[in-house]
Amino acid sequence: MDTWSLAAANLTSPPVLAFLLGLAATALKGDLRLPEPVYQLLSFYLLLGIGIKGGVALREAPAGDVLLPVLVTLALGIVIPLLAFVVLRFMTRLGPVDRGALAAHYGSTSLVTFTAAIVFLGAAGVSYEGFVTTLLAVLEVPAIVVGLMLAGRHAARSASWGESLQEILTSRSVLLLVGGLVLGFVTGTAGYAKVEPFFGGMFTGVLTLFLLEMGVIAARRLRDLPQAGFGLVAFAIAFPVVCGVMGIAGGLAAGLSTGGAAVLGVLAASASYIAAPAAVRLALPEANPGYYLTASLGITFPFNLIVGIPLYLAIAQALGG
Amino acid sequence: MHTEELLLVTIVAEAIVEHRLVRDVAAAGARGWTVVDARGQGSRGVRADEFEGSNIRLETLVTPQVADRILEVLARDYFPRYAVVAWSTAANVVRPEKYA
């Protein structure tokens, strides 16, 4: 498929349309929020399901094929937050604490964006390495630590490091994702076959429901947009594209297929809005959520979901030949 | 029925601080507490973590000394940084020894 038909296929897919419905309904002051426990259940399902599938694929993959992509991903997790910290200094008037908070968010990654990319590649018939979920888990935490360190030097009081780190590592999202990876690795293909109708067959449907909710949450974030300022808005759109290209190039260099490199591009481009906000709120309470949440959830997430994912695949196809 | 007066301390906070808050309330000398999910609006609109839930409401029956310690910790560590409100009201309880 060419770039335009990819973009059109993405835009007319049920998950993206549901996201737009959530945005529109909230703009019209309607209330489409799911009850809290249902939202929690859906996020459990997505995290555990993604983890299990990744674990099954990891077991099938030769260790040699996995090592280099993991190292490249780790490097991205350190370079991207450093780059964000510096770039923000030129693009915005934000202080070091807010820049460190944003660096943590943009270095870390977004499970929902990743999931949407996987579903998109599946629908477009593009193959990718199943173990990319491992890369998602690898990219999630290091950047948060780097971002907190960058900001911590300037924070009013020294953040309680051990406690914050422990809270990141035992947060629901990390436990479910890593736990799912282990579970999938242990159970293997035969064990997975028994839960496939639930975690595989229903997956796109559940993602659609979840993205409806994400649309509502993102629309609420957009109300804080005037506070963010033009520089931050420009950053939230341009920076992911730069990171996406870095991820794609790194992925291809590490021997990933075109589809796999596109996924690593999506991982590098996406900004966290689950693990990072929780960690930053606890460790850096002086940082303003009006900046980091508005940028990652209000701007970068919709951009990646609607424009970014097909764009990164097109770039990967162009670079990978 | 014989009752004795204690204080009911109620704290409404952003959900993300729940673990720390429970730990600090226990350290201040509270013997038990109840935590429920809560919704509402205050002067700080933005919640950092929609994923873990929006707000919590913690209630604990304590002696005036413990209530003082709890409110001091809140004033020092929580009010400047997080979305937290707290108040205490008189409460008449049976079995006062249970709470002190």
Boltz contact constraints between the chains, C-beta under 6 A:
constraints:
  - contact:
      token1: [A, 217]
      token2: [B, 50]
      max_distance: 6.0
  - contact:
      token1: [A, 274]
      token2: [B, 51]
      max_distance: 6.0
  - contact:
      token1: [A, 277]
      token2: [B, 48]
      max_distance: 6.0
  - contact:
      token1: [A, 277]
      token2: [B, 49]
      max_distance: 6.0
  - contact:
      token1: [A, 278]
      token2: [B, 16]
      max_distance: 6.0
  - contact:
      token1: [A, 278]
      token2: [B, 49]
      max_distance: 6.0
  - contact:
      token1: [A, 281]
      token2: [B, 16]
      max_distance: 6.0
  - contact:
      token1: [A, 281]
      token2: [B, 48]
      max_distance: 6.0
  - contact:
      token1: [A, 285]
      token2: [B, 81]
      max_distance: 6.0
  - contact:
      token1: [A, 289]
      token2: [B, 46]
      max_distance: 6.0
  - contact:
      token1: [A, 289]
      token2: [B, 48]
      max_distance: 6.0
  - contact:
      token1: [A, 290]
      token2: [B, 46]
      max_distance: 6.0
